Amino acid sequence: SPAPGVISPPLTLGGAPQVPAAAAPVVPGSVERPALREVLCKQAFKFVDARGTGFIDVCQNKTGLTMVFQRLGDVPMPKDEWYTRVFQNFAREGLVDYKNFREIVVQWDDHHL
């Protein structure tokens, strides 16, 4: 519990800070960018991995990545074939875990900053 007079950020069920849809834009390359990516990745992965298995398939991966890229707002949306190729590059036994999901986001975002 925060100290009296300290306002804590709103939390989602998973404990990750909620990022308001109308949040101020984050300057590309700023210190806040990695933290924003992490929050968005956690929220998107938790949403698409609704059963909490820790792994997602190709369709869930595309949905989650699309959610993150839209929320970042300043990176181009990949073409459909990119999602299939990147999934094949990172998948193990037809699934992607959170670590690889986040790595896909970081690589795409860093490439377009």
N, C-alpha and C positions, 0 to 999 in steps of 0.2 A: 504494500500500500504506500503511495507517495506521501511525502511529508505534508503537513497542513499547508494549504495555500499553493501547492504544486499540482498542476493539472496534468494528469497522465493522458497519453494519446488513446483514442478509442481502440478497442481490440476486437478482432474477429474471434470466432470460436476457437481457432487454432492458436491464438495468442499473438498473431502477427498484426502490426499496426495497420489500421484501415487507411487506405489512400483515397481521399475524396476524389470524385470524378472531376471536380473543378479545381484540383490542386494547381498551384502555380507551376508553370513549366520549369523543368530542370534544365539548366544550361548543359548542352552536350560537353562531356569531358569534365564536368564538375565533380567535386568530392561526393556530392549527394547521389550521383548517378548509380554507382554500384549498390548503394543501399536501396534505392528505388527499384532497381532491377531485381534485387533479392526479394523484396516484399511482393512485387508483382508476380515473380516466378512462383513463390510459395502459394500465393492466393490462387493462381491459375492451375498449378499442379494439384492442389488440394481439391479444386472444383472438378477437374477432369478425372481424378483418381477418387471418385466418390466412395468407393468401397474401401479405400485406404490400404491397398495392396502394396503401394510403393513403386508400382510399375504401370506404365501406360502403353497402349498400342498406337499404331500409326494414325488412326483417326483422332484419338484423344490428344496425341502429340500436336497435330495440326490445329485443333481447337485451342489448346493451351497456348501454343506459340502465337496464334492470331490474337488471342486475348491480351497477351503481354505486349506485342508490337503495337496494337491499337492504343493501349493505355500509355505506352511510352510517347506515342503521338508524333515523333519526329524522325522515325525511320521508315523507309519504304516497306510496303507489304511484299513479301516474296511471291513469285509465281507458283502455281500449284505444283509443278514438277519439282521445285526446290524442296518442298516439304517431304516428298517421297525420298529424294536422294539423301537429304540430311538424316532422315530417320534410318535409312539403310546404313549410313556411316556410323551411327551411334548405337543402334539396337543390338542387344544381346538376346538371342533366342526369341526374336520378334517383339521385344519390349524395350522401353527406355526407362531408366530410373531418374530420380530427381536430379542427381548430380549431372547426368548427361543432358537432361532437359535444360538446366540452368546454363551449362556450357554452350549449348546451341544458341541460346539467347545472347550470351555475352559475345560470342564470336560474330553473330549477325549485327548486333548493336555496335560493337567496336569497329567493325568493317565500315559502317555507314556514318560514323561520327566525323 
